[in-house]
Amino acid sequence: MPLPPGDRSRLFVALELPDAVRAGLRRTIEPFLATAPFKWVPEANYHVTVRFLGPVAKARLEELAASLSEVAGRSAVFHTQITAFGSFPAGGGPARVLWAGLKDGSGRLAELVSQVDVIPGWLPAQKGDYTAHVTLARGDPPRGIPPGWLTAQVPAGRFPVRWLTLFESRAGADGSEYRQLQRFPLGA
């Protein structure tokens, strides 16, 4: 896991999306790109955040990798799908985030999130309910939800989740750049 100089890296744990799912999301939101005044996330950055870790000391990366490997190994491969478009905060007012939500009918995604959430020695458990989603756009300051966003047709198709991935996030002039550091295969 080569990292840039310094003693800390800004990390998060996520689920990667298959190329076809990312492309389907991009095709679906294409009509909104020119008309909605949001900062749109590049297609290559689409993912489902399981847990944001923040700045992590490089000296702890091996320990983190071992913990994530153990959690992934205990978790079975599962299928999910994009089911709806939404926003944060919810309720129809100005939005900070536009997103695509995932269905977790089996409960395996929630179980995986809760296992990552309680890895000993990391962060306290997250507060509030976890909403599985792919961030597609940000509004700063918050902006009105584009007409038709909440009723847009979602891309069809279930897809398998086979990996838990550790990413590094680097801030750049054009937004964040995400770099995959390590993938941990889910058990059978």
FITOR-903694 format. One record per residue: residue number from 1; x, y, z of N, C-alpha, C in turn. Coordinates in steps of 0.001 Angstrom, whole numbers, plus 500000, padded with zeros to 6 digits. Layout:
<pts>
   nr     n.X     n.Y     n.Z    ca.X    ca.Y    ca.Z     c.X     c.Y     c.Z
  NUM       X       Y       Z       X       Y       Z       X       Y       Z
...
</pts>
This chain:
<pts>
   nr     n.X     n.Y     n.Z    ca.X    ca.Y    ca.Z     c.X     c.Y     c.Z
    1  500820  498818  500000  500000  500000  500000  500866  501248  500000
    2  501470  501608  498892  502301  502818  498879  501439  504069  499032
    3  501865  504947  499923  501148  506182  500195  502074  507367  500022
    4  501519  508568  499864  502343  509751  499697  503106  510072  500983
    5  504101  510951  500890  504854  511328  502080  503947  511902  503162
    6  504414  511843  504397  503626  512310  505537  503283  511136  506417
    7  502779  511432  507596  502510  510333  508520  501051  509897  508564
    8  500172  510601  507837  498749  510252  507841  498171  510319  506434
    9  497158  509492  506216  496410  509522  504966  494927  509543  505285
   10  494164  510246  504460  492707  510347  504628  492086  509142  503929
   11  491470  508246  504722  491014  506969  504191  489515  506753  504382
   12  488965  505898  503525  487595  505429  503708  487480  504017  503161
   13  486493  503295  503673  486205  501922  503254  484940  501986  502398
   14  484961  501295  501255  483827  501408  500332  483585  500127  499559
   15  482450  500107  498885  482123  499061  497919  482268  499672  496543
   16  482957  498979  495673  483104  499442  494295  481873  499036  493494
   17  481584  499809  492468  480478  499495  491565  481039  498944  490263
   18  480371  497957  489677  480799  497481  488361  480740  498614  487333
   19  481587  498532  486320  481628  499559  485268  480255  499798  484649
   20  479504  498723  484396  478193  498866  483760  477219  499643  484650
   21  477316  499470  485956  476437  500193  486876  476817  501673  486897
   22  478118  501955  486962  478563  503358  486934  478109  504036  485643
   23  478292  503339  484515  477893  503911  483217  476376  504112  483151
   24  475599  503178  483684  474144  503323  483694  473692  504509  484527
   25  474344  504710  485674  474021  505881  486493  474333  507168  485736
   26  475479  507186  485085  475870  508406  484361  474887  508710  483232
   27  474479  507671  482496  473494  507889  481419  472178  508438  481988
   28  471773  507914  483131  470509  508333  483741  470548  509787  484176
   29  471672  510226  484736  471731  511598  485252  472185  512611  484201
   30  472535  512149  483020  473015  513033  481948  472115  514255  481733
   31  470789  514102  481700  469935  515283  481477  470041  516344  482591
   32  470467  515939  483778  470561  516875  484900  471879  517648  484925
   33  472901  517130  484261  474245  517700  484381  474324  519164  483965
   34  473663  519525  482886  473761  520894  482376  472754  521841  483030
   35  471697  521289  483607  470635  522160  484110  470629  522329  485622
   36  471210  521398  486359  471201  521484  487831  472544  522023  488313
   37  472547  523131  489048  473796  523785  489447  474482  523113  490643
   38  474867  521875  490469  475572  521111  491487  476974  520799  490984
   39  477837  520405  491898  479157  519894  491511  478985  518381  491351
   40  479079  517918  490114  478812  516517  489800  480056  515673  490010
   41  479880  514523  490626  480977  513595  490898  481362  512897  489599
   42  482665  512798  489302  483074  512062  488100  482668  510583  488206
   43  482277  510022  487083  481833  508628  487043  482852  507680  487682
   44  484128  507920  487474  485175  507057  488032  485165  507048  489559
   45  484572  508055  490189  484547  508141  491655  483280  507568  492286
   46  482363  507014  491502  481149  506451  492068  481507  505229  492914
   47  481006  505197  494134  481223  504088  495061  480173  504178  496163
   48  480117  503166  497013  479241  503166  498175  480136  503207  499409
   49  480141  504312  500128  480965  504417  501328  480382  503533  502426
   50  481240  502687  502982  480867  501849  504112  481220  502576  505405
   51  482415  503175  505426  482852  503926  506614  483953  504904  506237
   52  483761  506174  506566  484806  507165  506407  485680  507094  507651
   53  486983  506933  507480  487896  506805  508614  488611  508103  508931
   54  488752  508983  507931  489471  510231  508148  490971  510011  508140
   55  491727  510923  508766  493188  510792  508776  493615  509579  509610
   56  494376  508695  508991  494851  507478  509652  496375  507460  509595
   57  496993  507186  510733  498453  507098  510791  498919  505923  509939
   58  499927  506169  509141  500453  505110  508268  500939  503910  509066
   59  501375  504152  510290  501852  503056  511137  500724  502069  511473
   60  499467  502481  511287  498324  501613  511619  497723  500916  510402
   61  498296  501127  509214  497697  500568  508004  497682  499046  507987
   62  498748  498415  508439  498766  496943  508437  497699  496391  509371
   63  497554  497014  510535  496528  496596  511487  495138  496783  510882
   64  494918  497921  510230  493634  498176  509583  493370  497156  508487
   65  494362  496894  507654  494207  495924  506568  493864  494536  507115
   66  494515  494122  508192  494223  492813  508783  492784  492757  509292
   67  492325  493830  509933  490949  493871  510436  489940  493836  509298
   68  490186  494620  508240  489265  494635  507103  489238  493285  506388
   69  490383  492654  506281  490456  491330  505661  489624  490324  506449
   70  489720  490394  507769  488948  489483  508621  487445  489720  508465
   71  487032  490977  508498  485609  491305  508339  485111  490840  506973
   72  485862  491129  505919  485446  490736  504567  485341  489216  504451
   73  486298  488510  505014  486294  487051  504944  485092  486419  505620
   74  484556  487076  506636  483374  486569  507352  482077  486927  506640
   75  482132  487802  505666  480928  488301  504987  480753  487601  503649
   76  479560  487132  503396  479277  486437  502143  479081  487439  501004
   77  479428  487001  499795  479122  487774  498594  477602  487942  498544
   78  477136  489120  498155  475703  489355  498062  475413  490200  496830
   79  474130  490289  496485  473686  491086  495339  472856  492266  495837
   80  472949  493350  495111  472173  494540  495422  471831  495232  494113
   81  471134  496350  494188  470809  497110  492988  470476  498542  493367
   82  470610  499428  492392  470204  500818  492556  468677  500833  492509
   83  468043  501514  493468  466580  501465  493536  465901  502826  493455
   84  466590  503907  493784  465927  505210  493817  466954  506327  493833
   85  466492  507526  493498  467314  508716  493639  466783  509512  494821
   86  467684  510167  495548  467275  510924  496714  468238  512056  496989
   87  468080  512663  498163  468937  513786  498534  469134  513822  500040
   88  470209  514452  500442  470462  514774  501854  470540  516274  501961
   89  469929  516898  502939  468995  516243  503847  467716  515854  503111
   90  467046  514853  503663  465790  514383  503080  464681  515387  503389
   91  463604  515281  502704  462459  516122  503010  462081  517108  501935
   92  462831  517163  500850  462437  517997  499730  462955  519416  499745
   93  463640  519838  500807  464205  521184  500847  465518  521243  500089
   94  466269  522324  500269  467563  522429  499596  468460  521237  499917
   95  469196  520777  498914  470012  519566  499052  471505  519884  499067
   96  472218  519217  499955  473684  519249  499966  474242  518123  499103
   97  473485  517011  499009  473939  515836  498268  472780  515264  497472
   98  473053  514911  496216  472130  514129  495395  472725  512738  495286
   99  471904  511712  495451  472435  510355  495492  471511  509345  494818
  100  472088  508153  494598  471332  506989  494142  471404  505964  495262
  101  470246  505471  495711  470193  504532  496831  470215  503091  496377
  102  470667  502229  497291  470753  500799  497026  469755  500035  497882
  103  469288  498922  497354  468388  498032  498073  469223  497020  498849
  104  468857  496804  500092  469559  495832  500934  468554  494826  501489
  105  467843  494176  500594  466804  493240  501008  467303  492083  501848
  106  468523  491636  501618  469067  490498  502363  469601  490910  503727
  107  469849  492193  503926  470446  492659  505177  471955  492486  505237
  108  472547  491934  504181  474001  491678  504211  474831  492956  504162
  109  474353  493964  503444  475087  495224  503411  475074  495868  504794
  110  473919  495912  505439  473831  496478  506789  474726  495702  507759
  111  474761  494388  507613  475618  493560  508471  477093  493875  508238
  112  477484  494015  506984  478869  494347  506655  479244  495712  507233
  113  478367  496692  507074  478612  498028  507618  478780  497956  509136
  114  477920  497208  509795  478011  497139  511262  479288  496441  511707
  115  479776  495480  510938  481028  494808  511295  482224  495726  511109
  116  482240  496506  510046  483321  497477  509850  483241  498544  510935
  117  482027  498910  511291  481785  499968  512267  482381  499665  513639
  118  482479  498407  513983  482940  498052  515331  484330  497414  515349
  119  485113  497636  514306  486490  497135  514339  487174  497757  515546
  120  487700  496950  516447  488299  497477  517678  489396  498501  517402
  121  489390  499559  518197  490453  500552  518130  490276  501629  517096
  122  489154  501620  516375  488966  502661  515369  487995  503685  515888
  123  487013  504013  515138  486098  505078  515521  484917  504534  516313
  124  484278  505398  517118  483043  504947  517763  481992  504644  516703
  125  481010  503867  517081  479946  503503  516140  479311  504766  515565
  126  478931  504680  514290  478281  505815  513638  476922  506062  514281
  127  476556  507330  514354  475258  507688  514909  474248  507789  513784
  128  473015  507446  514083  471964  507541  513083  471928  506315  512182
  129  470944  506308  511332  470771  505193  510410  471723  505325  509232
  130  472201  504192  508762  473064  504144  507584  472168  504081  506355
  131  472428  504934  505387  471708  504918  504117  472696  504545  503026
  132  472560  503343  502487  473451  502893  501415  473162  503722  500175
  133  474191  504424  499689  473978  505310  498550  475278  505576  497801
  134  475117  506059  496586  476219  506523  495745  476046  508029  495620
  135  477020  508794  496104  476945  510248  495971  477199  510612  494511
  136  476274  511382  493925  476384  511771  492526  476665  513262  492340
  137  476261  514077  493324  476472  515526  493212  476432  516156  494598
  138  477106  517305  494698  477107  518071  495942  476703  519515  495655
  139  475992  520103  496606  475605  521500  496498  476126  522267  497703
  140  476981  523221  497463  477511  524050  498554  477530  525488  498088
  141  476584  526292  498499  475565  526024  499509  474492  525072  498976
  142  473642  524550  499876  472567  523653  499432  471711  524304  498348
  143  471217  523466  497461  470438  523941  496320  469131  523157  496220
  144  468197  523723  495476  466925  523039  495258  467125  521744  494492
  145  466342  520749  494831  466410  519456  494140  465919  519659  492712
  146  466691  519184  491723  466271  519374  490333  464916  518707  490057
  147  464045  519370  489296  462762  518756  488932  463002  517411  488249
  148  462268  516417  488677  462382  515080  488088  463433  514201  488734
  149  464244  514736  489642  465324  513939  490254  464772  512762  491048
  150  463818  513015  491894  463311  511966  492787  462488  510906  492060
  151  462082  511191  490832  461287  510226  490066  462028  509689  488837
  152  463309  510017  488716  464091  509538  487562  464136  508013  487549
  153  464137  507461  486347  464177  506009  486161  465558  505483  486552
  154  465602  504536  487474  466895  503991  487904  467373  502946  486906
  155  468706  502816  486759  469229  501774  485872  468833  500396  486399
  156  468446  499513  485506  467999  498177  485905  469181  497258  486160
  157  468934  496255  486969  469907  495180  487120  470538  495083  488495
  158  470554  493849  488970  471260  493540  490213  472725  493297  489882
  159  473575  493527  490879  474988  493262  490677  475585  492690  491962
  160  476642  491876  491807  477258  491270  492988  478220  492226  493686
  161  478274  492120  494999  479273  492821  495794  480259  491756  496251
  162  481488  491853  495746  482499  490827  495998  483691  491308  496812
  163  483806  492636  496986  485002  493205  497612  484637  494295  498607
  164  485443  494425  499610  485478  495581  500489  486781  496271  500128
  165  486760  497566  499883  487941  498257  499361  488335  499417  500258
  166  489637  499531  500503  490192  500654  501255  490701  501673  500245
  167  490193  502901  500367  490568  503983  499467  491271  505094  500233
  168  492130  505788  499523  492700  507034  500011  492019  508168  499256
  169  491707  509241  499955  491089  510416  499344  492091  511559  499421
  170  492399  512142  498268  493297  513302  498213  492524  514482  497639
  171  492573  515592  498354  491900  516805  497881  492692  517393  496722
  172  491971  517843  495720  492597  518475  494562  491813  519706  494155
  173  492357  520457  493231  491709  521689  492761  490346  521403  492129
  174  490217  520251  491479  488962  519897  490803  488119  518918  491613
  175  488363  518815  492906  487625  517872  493748  488548  516781  494252
  176  487975  515825  494931  488765  514742  495515  489142  513708  494472
  177  490315  513146  494669  490781  512035  493851  490836  510819  494764
  178  490249  509723  494324  490226  508506  495124  491196  507498  494534
  179  491984  506909  495411  492954  505905  494971  492737  504625  495764
  180  492522  503534  495043  492337  502236  495673  493669  501795  496286
  181  493647  501475  497589  494860  501000  498244  494891  499486  498340
  182  493751  498898  498717  493719  497453  498857  492276  496962  498796
  183  492097  495774  498160  490790  495135  498086  490808  493895  498960
  184  489673  493645  499624  489543  492501  500499  488346  491673  500009
  185  488587  490454  499513  487485  489655  498952  486516  489208  500041
  186  485226  489299  499708  484228  488769  500622  484281  487252  500556
  187  483976  486597  501660  483949  485133  501697  482822  484598  500830
  188  482800  483290  500646  481784  482663  499777  480518  482616  500457
</pts>
